[in-house]
Structure formats: C-alpha cells, structure tokens
C-alpha cells in the first residue's frame, strides 16, 4: 500500500510539476527562468521580422534596388540597436516622472552587466524585446523612402526616430505616460509601432514626391510592379510567424497560458484579413489580386495587434475582415491623391493601425481588460463610449506628433544635405548609385543595360 502511495505521488509530481516546487524557494527562480526563455524566443521571432521586411520591400520594388534594400535594412537595424541603447530606451521607459507623463528619463547607456529583475523578468530581456519593436516601426517607415531616398537620410532619420520620436509615443502608452494613465489599450502596438512607422513613411512620401514614371500628366497612375511576387509572399509568411513573438510575446510570461489565447486571436485576425482582401479585390476588379490578398493578411495582423488580448474570438474575426476590406480601398485612396507608396505602408500599417486601435473601444470586454489591467470594456460589452474615446484620443495625439516630428526632421534633411537622389541615380538604380554594386550581379553583363 505504501509503495503504491509513493508511486502515485511521484506520478502526480511529474504530471503537475508545480506541486513538487510549491514549498521550494527555488520555484520563483524557475518561473523567472521559464518566462525569460519565452521572452528571449519572442525577441528572436520579432528580430527575424527584419528578414520579412527585406523580402517585402525587395519583392515590391525593382531589381535594380534589391541590394540597397537588403543592405540598408541590416545597417539601420544595427544603428537602431546602438541608438536605442544610448537614449531611446531611457526616453521610453526611464523611471523619472518629472515630465508629467510626457517622456521618460533615465537608464541611458543601459548597462547590460547589471543583472536586475523587474516583475520577475531580467530588464536586459525587456530591453531586447522593446528594441525589436522599435526596429520594426523603423522598417515600416522605410516604405515611404523606397527607391528614391539617399542613404544618408536613412542614417539621420534612424537616429532621430529611434532616439526620440518612437520612444516618446512608446512612453505615452507603454511606459507609464499620460495615455497609459487614461487607460489607452494597445497591447502590442497597432498605434505605437505600426501607425508611428506608417506616418513617418507618409511624411517621407510627401517630401520625396512620387518615383519617376509613377503618375502621368493627367494624374492617372502607372503600375510599377515589384520584381518578385514570390519574395513578397514569403515575406508575409515570415512576418506572420514573427507576429506570434510580437503579440503573444507581449504577455512577457508563460503564466496561466494567456499567451496562447493572444496567439489564437492573432491567427484569426490574420486569416480573416487575407480572405476579406482577396474576396473584395475579386468582387471589385473581377480578378483575385494576390498583392491585395498579401496586404490584407498583414492588415489583419496589424489591426489585431492592439486588441489581441482584449477581445473575444468572434471579434478578432470581425476586426480582421474589416482590415482586409479597408486595405483595399485605402490603397486606392492614396493612389488617387498621388501618394506613391511602393509597399503600401500607409494602407497596411496606417489605416489598419488606426482601425485596430479604435476596435478596442468597440469590442474589448471588461473581463479581458481586467485581466490585462488596462482600461475597460468597449461599447458592445459595456454600453459605454468611454474606451472608444480614449482610443480615439491616443490615435489622434500620437498620429499628429509622429507626423509633425517626422515631417520636420525630413524637411530639414531635404533643405540641408538633400533627401532624394538625382534623376540619373534613380534611373540606374540605388544598387549602383549608392553602393557601386548590383544586387543581382549576374544580371549586369557587358552591353546589357540595367533592368528595372
């Protein structure tokens, strides 16, 4: 009998390991270790999204700029790491609150040799995770620079955007700033990351003006096709996978498995965006456009990013469906007003980012808001317009700030060192004009011109 009891207890401890450590002082350390491992995995997934952005921008633009796209993405990601370490993290999450919630202060030149723990997670890991988010927002901004901006402008704008502009918005919503105190809900960054990047891209497109040959004198648009749709499709898949680190990783803990729920709603939002975009393009154009479908998938992901922890599954589907339709019509709108957006940053990350943030004010539930500890339920669950008002305010003030700040910085670049390459450089491509080497060297043969 005793032998059977011992065997049963041992089996229970294997099935429920927490029981074995309930009174063990090392249990807390074990829990911290598991959470730390999860956040490190999530950081790697988000960092690998840079590969998705390389393929997205390369596939959506012309062959003569492929090497430039790939190289500047790696370079600016590296520069972003240094700038975020030096000042960006301190402005976003610095503990000094003397600025009344406008900007953080402290932890500049963040020292990774200090092994400190905040809420059970080493702050070094929190730094890495937040750095990856800043790099994603920066890569979104590059969509507005595509195929016509000087390499020097990437260098300068990276310093200002990652060092000041992005951290201020992150502080307002995630770092205990004034919007956080109002209960603004943006779980993984529909506004902080995506809308910020999109509005920086918009400022760039306005100042750079369209690419040569994009618009005719009568205002009609010419399609400048990307050179590799397979690259674009693969980029969407890589970004989709990385998004589980982006959204589910934002739980920062294994805990009770809530990260699984966040991943679940993320998947539903993405799927709904893909289906809606394909169907709307098919219905309106008579053809099921692949580019629109790919953009719809990303738009669904962008939209669900703010609400993935706050809404029920059916609402995640609705959010994704609306995003898929929105990305189709917003792309047409931007083309109509002569905005040349090669990778559809304003539609995918801008329009869908706005919708995703506002959607919390409609679909968030009181139960999930209480679990996350931010804000309250939305209009459907509570009958109150309060959360929708908070969400609208966060979109408005963050959007105005990023657009104005980005426009100012890029305008100063334009009137001082110059923002756009010359017409000759744009025609031959940025691979040769900015780097002296062709991204596809086997295509550059004697007597053969640069192929667009």
ZASE-101235 format. One record per residue (C-alpha): x, y, z. Coordinates in pm, whole numbers, padded with zeros to 5 digits, always signed. Each point is the difference from the previous one (the first is absolute). Layout:
XYZ
...
***
This chain:
+00000+00000+00000
+00276+00245+00099
+00186-00084-00318
-00308+00076-00209
-00049+00334+00178
+00361+00100-00064
-00028-00092-00367
-00327+00193-00033
+00149+00311+00162
+00304-00017-00226
-00225-00029-00305
-00202+00303+00110
+00316+00202+00043
+00104-00088-00356
-00338+00096-00139
-00029+00313+00212
+00358+00116+00060
-00118+00312+00180
-00113-00222+00287
+00353-00122+00047
+00131+00355+00033
-00287+00159+00191
+00204+00034+00316
+00335+00021-00173
+00164+00345+00015
+00155-00071-00341
-00346-00015-00161
-00001+00377-00052
+00338-00017-00170
-00123-00283-00222
-00306+00203-00098
+00219+00301-00081
+00224-00221-00210
-00291-00136-00202
-00142+00348-00058
+00346+00127-00099
+00039-00280-00252
-00340+00083-00151
+00083+00369-00036
+00335-00082-00159
-00175-00225-00254
-00254+00275-00066
+00282+00252-00049
+00165-00227-00258
-00331-00041-00185
-00054+00377-00013
+00361+00064-00105
-00040-00252-00284
-00286+00213-00129
+00277+00219-00144
+00055-00283-00249
-00366+00028-00089
+00035+00372-00058
+00305-00056-00221
-00195-00239-00222
-00314+00214+00010
+00172+00317-00118
+00230-00183-00241
-00284-00196-00158
-00222+00308-00025
+00262+00214-00171
+00223-00036-00304
+00301-00223-00046
+00240+00293-00036
-00059+00093+00366
+00004-00347+00158
+00348+00009+00153
-00061+00349+00138
-00323-00110+00170
+00164-00300+00166
+00314+00183+00107
-00159+00314+00143
-00245-00213+00202
+00283-00182+00177
+00199+00321+00044
-00290+00198+00149
-00095-00288+00229
+00354+00001+00134
+00003+00376+00040
-00340-00015+00169
+00141-00238+00261
+00271+00248+00093
-00231+00301+00010
-00268-00181+00202
+00268-00113+00245
+00142+00349+00032
-00318+00208+00037
-00315-00157-00143
-00069-00247+00278
+00056+00271+00261
-00254+00233-00161
-00254-00282-00034
+00032-00175+00336
+00215+00223+00220
-00142+00014+00351
+00023+00377+00055
-00356+00134-00023
+00081+00368+00048
-00117+00071-00356
-00363-00076+00099
-00033-00305-00219
+00133+00160-00320
+00336-00173-00017
+00201-00247+00204
+00344+00080+00134
+00278-00225+00126
+00171-00328-00092
+00198+00170-00277
+00293-00205-00128
-00185-00296+00148
+00251-00226+00174
-00059-00369-00079
+00261-00103+00255
-00248+00088+00275
-00212-00309+00061
-00321+00155+00121
-00348-00147+00014
-00324+00188-00046
-00326-00187+00067
+00177-00333-00036
+00170+00080-00332
+00362+00112-00050
-00005+00358-00128
+00260-00091-00261
-00258-00225-00167
-00267+00268+00021
+00246+00238-00168
+00067-00245-00285
-00370-00064-00054
-00082+00370-00016
+00297+00066-00229
-00141-00250-00250
-00330+00191-00001
+00178+00330-00070
+00183-00163-00291
-00329-00124-00148
-00154+00348+00013
+00312+00138-00169
-00020-00258-00280
-00362+00097-00064
+00111+00361-00045
+00246-00105-00273
-00294-00081-00226
-00040+00372-00064
+00369+00035-00091
+00005-00287-00249
+00191+00032-00330
+00076+00372+00023
+00155+00107+00333
+00369+00062+00068
+00176-00244+00230
+00106+00291+00223
-00366+00076+00075
-00046-00351+00139
+00293+00058+00234
-00128+00331+00138
-00365-00100+00026
+00086-00322+00184
+00178+00201+00269
-00291+00238+00057
-00285-00248-00041
+00141-00273+00224
+00162+00246+00239
-00291+00240+00057
-00317-00028-00212
-00088-00365+00053
+00101-00009+00370
-00230+00291+00085
-00303-00180-00144
+00107-00324+00169
+00026+00184+00330
-00345+00155-00035
-00170-00338-00038
+00237-00267+00135
+00242+00183+00229
-00245+00138+00253
-00062+00325-00189
-00314+00209-00006
-00191-00217-00248
+00079-00310+00207
-00149+00174+00302
-00314+00068-00206
-00029-00373-00072
+00103-00003-00367
+00000-00359-00128
+00265-00097-00253
+00120-00343+00104
+00279-00050-00254
+00010+00320-00202
-00260+00071-00269
+00063+00366+00080
+00337+00001+00177
+00177-00209-00264
-00207-00013-00318
-00173+00337-00020
+00321+00174+00105
+00197-00169-00277
-00273+00064-00257
-00025+00371+00074
+00377+00038-00022
-00026-00172-00339
-00278+00240-00101
+00212+00303+00087
+00278-00144-00214
-00223-00062-00303
-00134+00355+00014
+00348+00154+00010
+00163-00238-00247
-00287+00014-00251
-00085-00298-00225
+00252-00217-00180
+00080+00084-00360
-00275-00135-00224
-00254-00074+00274
-00253+00262-00105
-00087+00145-00340
-00063+00369-00071
-00376-00059+00009
+00031-00141+00353
-00054-00363-00097
+00225-00255+00165
+00232-00253-00158
+00064-00325+00179
+00367-00047+00084
+00004-00369+00072
+00231-00159+00253
+00249-00240-00149
-00077-00311+00207
-00346-00088+00130
+00133-00322+00152
+00229+00207+00221
-00301+00206+00104
-00205-00307+00087
+00289-00152+00195
+00045+00327+00185
-00363-00009+00113
+00045-00353+00132
+00316+00099+00191
-00172+00305+00145
-00304-00208+00091
+00216-00246+00193
+00193+00283+00164
-00327+00158+00108
-00053-00274+00257
+00312+00126+00175
-00131+00352-00050
-00348-00053+00148
+00021-00312+00216
+00345+00104+00120
-00145+00323+00136
-00149-00200+00288
+00363-00016+00124
-00083-00321+00188
-00111-00358-00038
-00222+00031+00306
-00343-00154-00040
+00039-00046-00374
-00161+00329-00098
+00268+00043-00265
-00174-00287-00183
-00327+00193-00007
+00179+00304-00140
+00153-00216-00273
-00343-00150-00071
-00169+00336-00064
+00303+00110-00202
-00043-00297-00234
-00370+00069-00046
+00057+00367-00079
+00266-00082-00260
-00210-00268-00168
-00304+00226-00020
+00210+00280-00151
+00137-00228-00272
-00343-00134-00097
-00173+00339+00003
+00268+00168-00213
-00001-00273-00262
-00380-00004-00025
-00039+00378-00020
+00262+00028-00275
-00167-00284-00189
-00344+00157+00033
+00107+00351-00102
+00268-00072-00262
-00123-00330-00136
+00335-00158+00087
+00127-00132+00332
+00303+00224+00047
+00288-00169+00182
+00166+00322+00115
-00324+00118+00158
-00042-00336+00175
+00353+00018+00140
-00060+00355+00120
-00328-00112+00154
+00178-00266+00201
+00241+00256+00141
-00284+00246+00060
-00186-00263+00200
+00313-00053+00209
+00051+00373+00052
-00363+00053+00101
-00013-00287+00251
+00330+00109+00158
-00163+00257+00228
-00293-00218+00099
+00135-00357+00001
-00014-00015+00382
-00324+00195+00041
-00257-00156-00236
-00189-00326-00043
+00068-00228-00300
-00303+00111-00205
+00110+00363+00040
+00353-00089-00119
-00155-00136-00319
-00207+00316-00052
+00306+00220+00059
+00198-00197-00260
-00284+00006-00254
-00037+00377+00024
+00378+00044-00029
+00009-00210-00318
-00265+00217-00166
+00152+00321+00135
+00344-00072-00143
-00149-00042-00349
-00185+00331-00003
+00264+00199+00186
+00263-00102-00258
-00226+00136-00273
-00051+00319+00199
+00371+00069+00046
+00066-00064-00368
-00283+00239-00090
+00159+00281+00200
+00334-00078-00173
+00182-00153+00294
+00261-00246-00127
+00019-00274+00262
+00192-00297-00147
-00060-00240+00290
-00343+00135+00104
+00126+00110+00342
-00276+00258+00044
-00275-00250-00079
+00135-00309+00175
+00151+00163+00307
-00171+00339+00004
-00367-00054-00082
-00006-00345+00160
+00191+00133+00302
-00261+00268+00057
-00285-00250-00039
+00165-00254+00229
+00047+00254+00277
-00356+00132-00027
-00135-00356-00008
+00093-00042+00366
-00247+00271+00088
-00271-00202-00173
+00079-00366+00070
+00216-00017+00318
-00162-00184+00289
+00009+00105+00363
+00122-00346+00100
+00302+00004-00229
+00079+00365+00073
+00007-00087+00370
+00229-00295-00069
+00245+00214-00197
-00041+00282+00251
-00051+00280-00253
-00314+00202-00067
-00348-00147-00010
-00243-00174-00232
-00114+00155-00324
-00333+00121-00131
-00156-00340-00071
+00092-00157+00333
-00069+00297+00228
-00224+00234-00197
+00247+00278+00085
+00179+00221-00251
+00283+00071+00244
+00258-00250-00129
-00069+00092-00362
+00065+00363+00090
+00330-00091+00167
+00101-00204-00305
-00089+00282-00239
+00200+00247+00206
+00306-00226-00003
-00018-00037-00379
-00041+00374-00050
+00275+00130+00226
+00253-00270-00088
-00074+00040-00369
+00033+00378+00002
+00322-00013+00201
+00174-00261-00217
-00109+00160-00326
+00108+00348+00106
+00331-00111+00150
+00088-00223-00296
-00092+00268-00252
+00217+00255+00181
+00304-00228+00013
-00032-00110-00362
-00062+00355-00120
+00321+00113+00170
+00184-00285-00170
-00148+00106-00334
+00105+00364+00024
+00349-00072+00138
+00167-00312-00138
-00279-00105-00236
-00253-00280+00035
-00051-00145-00348
+00259-00142-00237
+00043+00160-00341
-00212-00103-00297
+00297-00178-00155
+00069-00193+00322
-00364-00103+00030
-00008-00126-00359
+00314-00212+00028
-00109-00125+00343
+00120+00045+00356
+00210-00317-00008
+00254+00162-00230
-00050+00369+00085
+00019-00041+00379
+00212-00314+00041
+00190-00060-00323
-00116-00359-00024
-00303-00170-00147
-00230-00212+00217
-00027-00253-00283
+00354+00015-00144
-00061-00280-00249
-00258+00224-00169
+00256+00272-00064
+00177-00105-00318
+00202+00193-00248
-00222+00178-00243
-00312-00070+00206
-00175+00293+00165
-00135+00005+00351
-00328-00184+00002
-00280+00145+00209
***
